Amino acid sequence: MQGTPRLTFSRRRRLINGGIILLSAFLAGGIGVAVSQASQARTTAAETAAVYKPAVTYTAPPAPTEVAFLGDSFTVGTGSSTRADRWTTSLSMDNHWMELNYGYGGTNYATAGTLKGGRAYADRLTDIIISQPDIVIVSSAGNNVTDDQTPGIAATFRELQEQIPDARIIATSPYYRADDFPKALIDFGDDVRAGVEAVGGEYLDIGHPLEGHTEAMDEDGVHPNDLGYELIAEAVQEALDSS
């Protein structure tokens, strides 16, 4: 009886190898398609992101307004609990200013005072000029107003205007203690007004914020306490808002 032909070893091997090759080709083709589809999907996603991704722009924050304060011990903040409680700092914080404080006790426009290193306003403008602030606010409690302050007043504002021509130059009327406001300071205020307005600056009449407020004075009876400095800050702010 003739049976089914037996496959020789070599033929079986050829058939097996052929099947492996066909299977490998099939799998390779499937993987290739999958890889191609995945690559195409990534490309499409990237193109979509590029089209729909919102543009990101960066705008630098505006530079802070720099304000230089020139004055005496009231500008230094003598009598306040901390520097943050002096009127210049309180005013700067409320207006988001960068404070540059050039106060020195006992001085005035033409008065160097008695403290070591003290110089009149007109003689200590170098640091302010180097700083080139946006605003300069000059104040005084009227130290030695019996001396002629007029030359120093004129020199101070003239130098500021010439050296910082783009700055807003402001002078406040003189402040005083809780006592009655003396006539000498009224006349002194008139001289300050004339001096600052002569160079195109502004004069702020802040009134007499401490007059009658003994509770706003420090123990020395000369300088304000925290409350007193807050009263001055409020008076200056009100005058600024009205200018």
DAVENVEN-V249892 format. One record per residue. N is the residue number from 1. PHI is phi in radians with two decimals (none if undefined). OMEGA is omega in degrees with one decimal (999 if undefined). D_LAST is the distance of its C-alpha to the last C-alpha in Angstrom with 1 decimal. Layout:
# DAVENVEN-V249892
n->N phi->PHI omega->OMEGA d_last->D_LAST
n->N phi->PHI omega->OMEGA d_last->D_LAST
This chain:
# DAVENVEN-V249892
n->1 phi->none omega->-178.8 d_last->127.3
n->2 phi->-1.51 omega->-178.9 d_last->124.5
n->3 phi->-1.61 omega->177.8 d_last->121.2
n->4 phi->-1.14 omega->-177.7 d_last->117.6
n->5 phi->-1.05 omega->179.2 d_last->117.2
n->6 phi->-1.42 omega->178.3 d_last->115.9
n->7 phi->-1.41 omega->176.0 d_last->112.8
n->8 phi->-1.23 omega->-178.8 d_last->113.3
n->9 phi->-1.06 omega->-177.5 d_last->111.0
n->10 phi->-1.17 omega->179.4 d_last->109.6
n->11 phi->-1.22 omega->177.8 d_last->109.0
n->12 phi->-1.04 omega->-179.2 d_last->107.2
n->13 phi->-1.12 omega->179.8 d_last->105.0
n->14 phi->-1.15 omega->179.6 d_last->104.1
n->15 phi->-1.13 omega->-179.6 d_last->103.3
n->16 phi->-1.13 omega->179.8 d_last->101.1
n->17 phi->-1.10 omega->178.8 d_last->99.3
n->18 phi->-1.10 omega->178.4 d_last->98.8
n->19 phi->-1.12 omega->178.7 d_last->97.3
n->20 phi->-1.11 omega->-179.5 d_last->94.9
n->21 phi->-1.11 omega->179.1 d_last->93.8
n->22 phi->-1.10 omega->-179.9 d_last->93.3
n->23 phi->-1.14 omega->178.9 d_last->91.3
n->24 phi->-1.09 omega->179.5 d_last->89.2
n->25 phi->-1.11 omega->180.0 d_last->88.5
n->26 phi->-1.12 omega->-179.1 d_last->87.5
n->27 phi->-1.15 omega->179.3 d_last->85.2
n->28 phi->-1.06 omega->178.7 d_last->83.7
n->29 phi->-1.11 omega->179.0 d_last->83.0
n->30 phi->-1.15 omega->179.3 d_last->81.3
n->31 phi->-1.14 omega->179.0 d_last->79.2
n->32 phi->-1.04 omega->177.9 d_last->78.3
n->33 phi->-1.09 omega->-178.9 d_last->77.2
n->34 phi->-1.10 omega->179.3 d_last->75.1
n->35 phi->-1.10 omega->179.3 d_last->73.4
n->36 phi->-1.09 omega->-179.5 d_last->72.8
n->37 phi->-1.15 omega->-180.0 d_last->71.3
n->38 phi->-1.14 omega->178.9 d_last->69.1
n->39 phi->-1.08 omega->178.9 d_last->67.9
n->40 phi->-1.12 omega->179.5 d_last->67.2
n->41 phi->-1.15 omega->178.8 d_last->65.2
n->42 phi->-1.15 omega->178.8 d_last->63.0
n->43 phi->-1.07 omega->179.2 d_last->62.4
n->44 phi->-1.09 omega->179.9 d_last->61.5
n->45 phi->-1.11 omega->180.0 d_last->59.1
n->46 phi->-1.14 omega->178.9 d_last->57.5
n->47 phi->-1.13 omega->178.8 d_last->57.1
n->48 phi->-1.11 omega->179.9 d_last->55.7
n->49 phi->-1.11 omega->-180.0 d_last->53.1
n->50 phi->-1.13 omega->-178.5 d_last->52.2
n->51 phi->-1.32 omega->-171.4 d_last->51.7
n->52 phi->-1.73 omega->179.4 d_last->49.8
n->53 phi->-1.21 omega->-178.1 d_last->47.9
n->54 phi->-1.17 omega->178.8 d_last->44.1
n->55 phi->-1.18 omega->-179.7 d_last->42.5
n->56 phi->-1.82 omega->177.8 d_last->40.5
n->57 phi->-2.08 omega->179.9 d_last->37.4
n->58 phi->-2.05 omega->177.5 d_last->35.2
n->59 phi->-1.98 omega->-179.5 d_last->31.5
n->60 phi->-1.13 omega->178.9 d_last->30.1
n->61 phi->-1.14 omega->179.9 d_last->27.1
n->62 phi->-1.13 omega->178.5 d_last->23.9
n->63 phi->-1.16 omega->-179.6 d_last->23.5
n->64 phi->-1.16 omega->176.1 d_last->21.1
n->65 phi->-1.29 omega->179.3 d_last->17.9
n->66 phi->-1.64 omega->-178.0 d_last->19.0
n->67 phi->-2.17 omega->178.1 d_last->16.8
n->68 phi->-1.69 omega->178.1 d_last->18.5
n->69 phi->-1.93 omega->179.2 d_last->18.0
n->70 phi->-1.98 omega->-177.6 d_last->19.7
n->71 phi->-3.11 omega->-175.0 d_last->20.8
n->72 phi->-1.93 omega->-176.8 d_last->23.7
n->73 phi->-1.15 omega->176.0 d_last->25.5
n->74 phi->-1.20 omega->175.8 d_last->22.5
n->75 phi->-1.36 omega->174.8 d_last->21.2
n->76 phi->-1.05 omega->-178.4 d_last->24.8
n->77 phi->1.73 omega->178.7 d_last->24.7
n->78 phi->-1.00 omega->-178.2 d_last->27.8
n->79 phi->1.79 omega->179.0 d_last->29.0
n->80 phi->-1.44 omega->-179.0 d_last->27.7
n->81 phi->-1.21 omega->178.6 d_last->30.4
n->82 phi->-2.47 omega->177.6 d_last->29.4
n->83 phi->-1.08 omega->-179.6 d_last->26.8
n->84 phi->-1.14 omega->-177.2 d_last->25.4
n->85 phi->-1.66 omega->178.4 d_last->24.6
n->86 phi->-1.33 omega->-171.4 d_last->22.5
n->87 phi->-1.16 omega->-179.3 d_last->18.8
n->88 phi->-1.14 omega->-179.1 d_last->18.1
n->89 phi->-1.28 omega->177.8 d_last->20.4
n->90 phi->-1.05 omega->179.5 d_last->19.3
n->91 phi->-1.12 omega->-179.8 d_last->15.7
n->92 phi->-1.14 omega->179.4 d_last->17.1
n->93 phi->-1.12 omega->-179.4 d_last->19.5
n->94 phi->-1.15 omega->-177.3 d_last->17.2
n->95 phi->-1.81 omega->-179.3 d_last->15.2
n->96 phi->1.02 omega->177.8 d_last->18.5
n->97 phi->-1.69 omega->168.0 d_last->17.8
n->98 phi->-1.65 omega->-174.5 d_last->20.8
n->99 phi->-1.46 omega->170.3 d_last->20.4
n->100 phi->-2.11 omega->-171.9 d_last->21.9
n->101 phi->-1.78 omega->179.6 d_last->22.5
n->102 phi->-2.10 omega->177.1 d_last->23.6
n->103 phi->-1.47 omega->176.1 d_last->23.9
n->104 phi->-2.64 omega->-173.7 d_last->27.0
n->105 phi->-1.04 omega->173.5 d_last->28.2
n->106 phi->1.43 omega->-175.4 d_last->28.8
n->107 phi->-1.70 omega->175.9 d_last->27.0
n->108 phi->-2.75 omega->-177.0 d_last->24.5
n->109 phi->-0.98 omega->-179.6 d_last->23.5
n->110 phi->-2.24 omega->-176.4 d_last->27.1
n->111 phi->-2.21 omega->-179.6 d_last->28.8
n->112 phi->-1.52 omega->-179.3 d_last->30.8
n->113 phi->1.31 omega->-176.2 d_last->31.7
n->114 phi->-1.91 omega->179.6 d_last->35.1
n->115 phi->-1.33 omega->-179.8 d_last->34.8
n->116 phi->-1.03 omega->179.6 d_last->36.9
n->117 phi->1.51 omega->-178.7 d_last->35.0
n->118 phi->-1.22 omega->176.7 d_last->32.0
n->119 phi->-2.45 omega->178.1 d_last->30.3
n->120 phi->-1.11 omega->-179.7 d_last->27.6
n->121 phi->-0.90 omega->-175.2 d_last->24.3
n->122 phi->-1.11 omega->-177.1 d_last->25.3
n->123 phi->-1.76 omega->-179.9 d_last->28.5
n->124 phi->-2.33 omega->-179.6 d_last->27.3
n->125 phi->-1.67 omega->-173.7 d_last->25.1
n->126 phi->-0.99 omega->-178.3 d_last->27.8
n->127 phi->-1.12 omega->178.4 d_last->27.1
n->128 phi->-1.14 omega->-179.0 d_last->23.4
n->129 phi->-1.11 omega->177.7 d_last->24.4
n->130 phi->-1.09 omega->-178.5 d_last->27.2
n->131 phi->-1.22 omega->-179.2 d_last->24.9
n->132 phi->0.88 omega->-178.4 d_last->22.6
n->133 phi->-1.23 omega->177.8 d_last->19.6
n->134 phi->-1.36 omega->-177.4 d_last->16.7
n->135 phi->-2.38 omega->171.8 d_last->14.1
n->136 phi->-2.16 omega->177.8 d_last->15.1
n->137 phi->-2.04 omega->-178.0 d_last->13.6
n->138 phi->-1.87 omega->-177.9 d_last->15.7
n->139 phi->-2.37 omega->-179.6 d_last->16.5
n->140 phi->-2.72 omega->172.2 d_last->19.4
n->141 phi->-1.69 omega->173.4 d_last->21.4
n->142 phi->1.45 omega->175.4 d_last->23.0
n->143 phi->-1.08 omega->175.3 d_last->26.4
n->144 phi->0.94 omega->179.0 d_last->28.8
n->145 phi->-1.25 omega->174.9 d_last->26.5
n->146 phi->-1.23 omega->172.2 d_last->29.8
n->147 phi->-1.35 omega->179.9 d_last->30.2
n->148 phi->-1.32 omega->-178.7 d_last->28.6
n->149 phi->-1.58 omega->-173.2 d_last->25.4
n->150 phi->-1.00 omega->178.8 d_last->24.4
n->151 phi->-1.05 omega->178.9 d_last->26.4
n->152 phi->-1.17 omega->177.2 d_last->25.0
n->153 phi->-1.06 omega->-178.5 d_last->21.4
n->154 phi->-1.10 omega->-178.2 d_last->22.0
n->155 phi->-1.16 omega->-178.9 d_last->24.1
n->156 phi->-1.08 omega->-175.7 d_last->21.7
n->157 phi->-1.28 omega->177.9 d_last->18.8
n->158 phi->-1.14 omega->-179.6 d_last->21.3
n->159 phi->-1.16 omega->178.2 d_last->23.1
n->160 phi->-1.09 omega->-177.8 d_last->20.2
n->161 phi->-1.17 omega->-178.2 d_last->19.1
n->162 phi->-1.28 omega->-174.2 d_last->22.8
n->163 phi->-1.59 omega->177.3 d_last->23.8
n->164 phi->-2.26 omega->-171.7 d_last->20.8
n->165 phi->-1.10 omega->-178.6 d_last->19.7
n->166 phi->-1.57 omega->-177.6 d_last->18.1
n->167 phi->-1.39 omega->172.0 d_last->15.9
n->168 phi->-1.51 omega->-175.2 d_last->12.2
n->169 phi->-1.79 omega->-174.8 d_last->12.6
n->170 phi->-2.26 omega->171.7 d_last->10.5
n->171 phi->-2.16 omega->175.1 d_last->12.1
n->172 phi->-1.65 omega->171.2 d_last->11.8
n->173 phi->-1.16 omega->-176.7 d_last->13.6
n->174 phi->-1.16 omega->172.9 d_last->17.2
n->175 phi->-1.76 omega->-175.8 d_last->18.4
n->176 phi->-2.58 omega->-178.8 d_last->21.9
n->177 phi->-1.37 omega->-179.6 d_last->24.7
n->178 phi->-1.33 omega->179.6 d_last->25.7
n->179 phi->-1.21 omega->176.3 d_last->27.3
n->180 phi->-1.04 omega->-177.2 d_last->26.1
n->181 phi->-1.18 omega->-175.1 d_last->23.3
n->182 phi->-1.34 omega->-179.7 d_last->25.3
n->183 phi->-1.06 omega->-178.3 d_last->25.0
n->184 phi->-1.05 omega->179.8 d_last->25.2
n->185 phi->-1.32 omega->175.5 d_last->21.9
n->186 phi->-1.13 omega->178.3 d_last->20.2
n->187 phi->-1.13 omega->178.5 d_last->21.7
n->188 phi->-1.07 omega->177.8 d_last->20.9
n->189 phi->-1.06 omega->177.8 d_last->17.2
n->190 phi->-1.10 omega->178.8 d_last->17.5
n->191 phi->-1.17 omega->179.0 d_last->19.3
n->192 phi->-1.14 omega->178.1 d_last->16.7
n->193 phi->-1.01 omega->-179.1 d_last->14.0
n->194 phi->-1.09 omega->-178.1 d_last->16.6
n->195 phi->-1.18 omega->-177.2 d_last->17.6
n->196 phi->-1.30 omega->-179.9 d_last->14.4
n->197 phi->-1.24 omega->178.7 d_last->13.4
n->198 phi->-1.16 omega->179.4 d_last->17.0
n->199 phi->-1.90 omega->179.2 d_last->16.7
n->200 phi->1.45 omega->178.6 d_last->13.6
n->201 phi->-1.50 omega->-175.8 d_last->11.5
n->202 phi->-2.03 omega->176.4 d_last->8.2
n->203 phi->-1.99 omega->178.9 d_last->8.8
n->204 phi->-1.81 omega->175.2 d_last->7.6
n->205 phi->-1.50 omega->-176.3 d_last->9.8
n->206 phi->-1.65 omega->179.1 d_last->11.3
n->207 phi->1.23 omega->-177.9 d_last->14.1
n->208 phi->-2.23 omega->-171.5 d_last->17.6
n->209 phi->-1.10 omega->-177.3 d_last->17.8
n->210 phi->-1.73 omega->-174.9 d_last->21.4
n->211 phi->-1.04 omega->179.2 d_last->22.8
n->212 phi->1.46 omega->-177.4 d_last->25.9
n->213 phi->-1.76 omega->179.0 d_last->25.8
n->214 phi->-1.11 omega->179.2 d_last->29.0
n->215 phi->-1.22 omega->-178.7 d_last->29.4
n->216 phi->-1.70 omega->-177.7 d_last->26.3
n->217 phi->-1.86 omega->176.3 d_last->28.0
n->218 phi->-1.23 omega->-178.2 d_last->30.4
n->219 phi->-1.09 omega->-179.3 d_last->34.0
n->220 phi->-1.32 omega->178.3 d_last->33.6
n->221 phi->1.27 omega->-177.0 d_last->31.5
n->222 phi->-1.93 omega->-175.8 d_last->29.2
n->223 phi->-1.87 omega->178.1 d_last->27.1
n->224 phi->-1.24 omega->167.1 d_last->25.3
n->225 phi->-1.68 omega->-177.5 d_last->27.1
n->226 phi->-1.02 omega->178.7 d_last->25.8
n->227 phi->-1.11 omega->-179.3 d_last->24.5
n->228 phi->-1.08 omega->178.8 d_last->22.8
n->229 phi->-1.18 omega->176.8 d_last->21.0
n->230 phi->-1.17 omega->176.9 d_last->19.9
n->231 phi->-1.12 omega->177.3 d_last->18.5
n->232 phi->-1.16 omega->179.6 d_last->16.5
n->233 phi->-1.03 omega->179.7 d_last->15.3
n->234 phi->-1.14 omega->-179.9 d_last->14.2
n->235 phi->-1.16 omega->179.1 d_last->12.4
n->236 phi->-1.18 omega->179.6 d_last->10.5
n->237 phi->-1.09 omega->178.7 d_last->9.9
n->238 phi->-1.08 omega->178.7 d_last->8.7
n->239 phi->-1.18 omega->177.4 d_last->6.2
n->240 phi->-1.11 omega->-179.2 d_last->5.1
n->241 phi->-1.11 omega->-177.9 d_last->5.6
n->242 phi->-1.59 omega->-175.5 d_last->3.8
n->243 phi->-1.41 omega->999 d_last->0.0
